[in-house]
Amino acid sequence: MRKLSVLLLPRVLLLSGAFLLSGTLLLTGAPAAHAADNGNWSVYPATTRAGQRPYFFLSADPGATLTDQVTVTNRTDRPRTFRLYAADAYNTARDGGFAVRSRDEKQRSIGAWARPGRDRITVRAHGSVTVPVTLTVPEDAEPGDHPGALVALDEHVDPAGGGAVAVGIRQAVGARIHLRVNGPTMPALSVDDIRIEHTRPLVPGTGRSRAVISYTLRNRGNVTLAPKVALRAEGLFGRTLLARDLEKVPSELLPRQEVRLTERWDGAPQLEWGEVRLTATARDTRGSATATYLAVPWAVAGALLVAVGAAAALWLRARRRRARTAREEARQAP
């Protein structure tokens, strides 16, 4: 199966001649089977006797120093100048995509430990440049996975759009770095904060209803997980209303990362009381959570509210009448 290449597309806004980096650097798709490439240039670990590697896969003890090489290939007809830097990876809050910190953001892991031998290179047309990379793991580094990337950011800004504010696009390509620091591994996955929002017709039976189920999927451990999430909804007396495996789940949930996800439930019951359960599983770990829901059509809810209000008014009126009668009887008593 063909896999997507690793591509970063940060946007740059041009304001009064100054560059303002906007957004995050996204590494789209699964780990590339070939060099990270956007069609104009590629970034990949230097070829070894074992052949070309699609990404850096490293293992080290705390306090160790690793050396490697990265190659940047220019596929265009003109020279290009690139900024080289290492960056930490994280999951985006929007959909859990694999992203890396920008050059100006605070780096705490790969971005702080890895250093290319040169931070700026110029690659001739249809040429390649190979640069040494040194990665120094601190003595107190936490065991487990430390994902990141080695990024080649093109210094040239391509114009895009128009209007009062000039907008440009600066492209970057990053070769992923998968570092595991030796020590105990602790996979841990949880589902938290399930919420259910209903959209239903005013009158029962006059249209379709749906529910939106939102939840937080959290990697509490120190290794990268490939989670799967199953959704099950039950009604009164344990009737199964919905059972399916969810597709909108990140393929890689990085250590100590969380993502807020949503799932639509078309045709959700209009009048029901039950429970929704989400179960997340990955290798050697499992987590689940439940939330109760009450589905009542607006017309029914309004009728119930009116009925409850009327009953309360009648009860209060009767209570006052009894109190008034009791007072009158007390006055008439000898």
N, C-alpha and C positions, 0 to 999 in steps of 0.2 A: 504493500500500500504506500502510495506516495505521501510524504509528509511535507508540511509547509516549512519554508526556510525561516530562519530567525531574522527578523527585521525590526528596526527601531525607526520611528518617525516622530521625533520631537518637533514641535512648532516653535518658531521664533517670531516675535512681534517686533517690528522696527518702529520705535518711537523716538522722534527727534534725533535720529542717528544712533541711538543706543540700542543694544540687543537686550531683550527681555525674554528669557526662556519661559515658555508657558506649557503646562501640562506635564505628563510623565513620559518616560521612554518605555514603550511597550515592545516586548519580545513576543510576537504573535506565533501561535501554533505550538505544537509539541516540540521537544528537542529535535533539532534538525538531523536528518540522516546524512546530510552533506554540509559543506561549508555554509556559514551564514552569508547570505548573498541577497542584494536588492536589485541585481541586474547591472549596476554600475560598478560596484566594488564588493569584495568579499573579505571576511575576517575568519581565520581558522587557525588551530594549533599547527605549528610547523610540522611537515611530514617527517616521520621517523622510519626506521627500518621496518616497523610493523605496518606501515602504510599511513594513509591520511586519516586523521581523527576528526569526527564531526564536532566535537566540543572537548573542553578540558575536563577530564574525570580524574580527580586527585584524591589521595589519602595520605594523612600525615599524623604524627604524634604532636601533642602540644609542645611548643618550643622549637619545632623543626623548621628548616628553611628549604623550600623547593625551588628549583629553577626549571624553566621551560622556555619556549619560543612561540611567538605569534606572527603570522604572516598576513599582510594586507595586500590584496591584488586589485589593481586598477584596471577595469575592463573598458574604459572610455578612451576617446581619442585625444584627450588633453591631460596634462598633469593635474593631480589633486593633492591638496594638503589636508592632513587629518590631525585631530587631537586624539591622543590615545590615553585612556584612563580605565581603571577598574571600578566597578560599581556593585553595591549590594542589590540583591533581588528581593522582591516582595510581591504579594498578590494584590491586585487592584480591588478597591472596595466595590466597584460597579459590577464586575462579573467574575472576579477571581483570576483574571489574566496575569500572565507572568510579565512583570515589569522591573525595571532597574532605576535606581536613583540617578538624578542628573549630576553632572560634574560638580555643581556648586552645593549640592546637598551634603548633609552630614553622613559620613560613611562609618559603619561600626564593625563590619566583618570583612568580606572579600575586598570591598572598596578601600579599606584601611590597611589591609595586609599585603595586597598585590601591587607591584610597581613595574610598569614597563621600563625598559632601558632608556627609552626616549619618549617624551610626552607629545612631541610634534614630529610628523614625518611628511615628506613630499614624495609621492609615488608617480613616476613617469607614466605616460600613456602606455597601456597594455603591459605594464611592468608590475613587479612585486617587491615588497620590502619586508624583511624578517627582522624582528626585534626581540631581544631577550626579555624574559619576564621573571621576576623574583617574587616569591610568596613566602612571607615569614609569619608563621603561626605563633601567637603569643603563648607564654607558659600557662596562662590562666584561661586559655580558650575553652569554651564550653564544648564538650563532646557532641558529636552528631553532625548533621548536614549544615553546610554554609553555602547557599547558592548565590551566584552573582554572574557577572559577565565582564569581558574585556571589550571595551567599546572603541570604535573608530568613528569619530564625529567629523563630518565634512565641514570645513571652515567656510565654504562657499554657501551663500544664502540664495535660494531660488525664489524669484518673485512669484506671488500668488495673490489673486484678487485685486481689488482696487478700493476706491472710496477715500474718505478723508484720512484714514489711518492706513499706512502702507503695511502690508502683511507679507511675510516671507516664510519659507519652509527650509529648515536645516535638517538634513537627513543624517542618520547614523545607523551603523550595523554593529551588532555585538555577538561575539562568540561566547556561549555560555560556559560558566565555570561551575562544576559540581565538586565541592570539596567536602570530604568527611574527615572530621577530627576524631581520631581513635579514642574509644572509651565506651561507657555504657550508652546504649540506645534505648529511648523510651517513647515508643509510639503511643499517642493519646489523642483521641478524636471525640468531640462533643457536639451536640446540637443544643442551642440555647434560644431563648426568647422567641417562641413561636407565637405569631399573631395571625388572626383570621379576620378578613374584611369581606362582608357580603354585599353584593349588588343584586337586588331582587325587584320584581315588578310590584307596583302598588297593589294590584288586585291579584290574588293567587290564580294561577292557571292562564294568565293573559300574556305571558312571555317567559323567556328563559332567564334563569338566575345563574350567577357565578360567584365564586369566592376566590380571593387572592390570599394565598398562604405565604407568609414571609418568615424567615428564620435565619439564625446566625450559625454558620458552620465554622468551627474553630479547631485548629491544630494546636493542641496544648503540649505536644511533645517536642522532641529535638531531631526528628527525621522527616523528610518529605514524604507525603502520603498521596495515594491515588484513590480518593474516596468514591464510594458509591452510596447513594441515598435512596431509600425506599419510603414511599408515602402510603399510609393506610388510614382510611376514615371509616368509623363505625357509627351507626345510629342507635336508636333505642333497641334494647334487647340484644345488642351485639351484632346487628345486621351490618354486613360489609357494604359500604356505599362506594368506596373507591380503593383500589390497590394497584399501584404502579411504581416502576423504577423511574427516577427523575433523570432527565438528560442534561439540564442546565446546571451542571456541577463542574467545578474546575478539575482538569485532568491532573494538576499538580497543586497540592495545598502545602505551602512551605512551612517550615517550623515556626511556631509562635505567631502564625498569621490567622486571620479570620476574614470571612467574607459574608456579606448580607445578601441572601438569595430570595427569590420569589417564585412561586409556582401557581399557575392559574388552574382553577377547577371549574370548568364549564359544566353547566347542568347541575350545579350544587342544589341540594334540596331546599325548597322554599319554606318548609315547616318541619323542623327536625331538632333534636337535641342529642348530641353525641360527643365523640372524641376524635381528634386527629393525632396520629402518631408518626413521627419521622425517625427513621433509624439509619444512621450512617455507619458504614463499615469500611475498613481498610485492612491492610495486612497487620495481623496481631492486635487489632484494636476495634472497638465497637462503642457507639454511643447512641442514645435515643432520648427523646423527650415527647411529652404529650401536651395537648391543650384541649380544653372543652369548648364547645361552641353551641350557640342557640340560634337557630334560624327561624324567624317569625316574619311573615309578610307584613308590610306596612299597614295594610288595611286591617289585618287581624290584630296587629299590635295596637292600632288606634282604637279598634272596637274594645279590646281588652282594657285599654287605659280608660276609655269612657265608662265601661262597666265597673271597673274598680273605683273610679271617681264617684259614680252614682251610688255604689254600695257604701262607700265611706260617708257620703253626704247623708244617706238614709240612716246609717248607724249613728252618726253624730246627732241628727235630728231626733231620733228615738231616745237617745241618751239624755238630751236636753229636756224632752217631754217628760221622761221619767223623773228627772231631777226637779222639774217644776211641780209635778204632781206630788212628789214627796214633800216639798216645801209647803204646799197648800194643805196637805193632810196634817202636817205638823202644826200649822197655825190654828187649824180647826179642832185639834185635839184639846179636851178639857185640862 
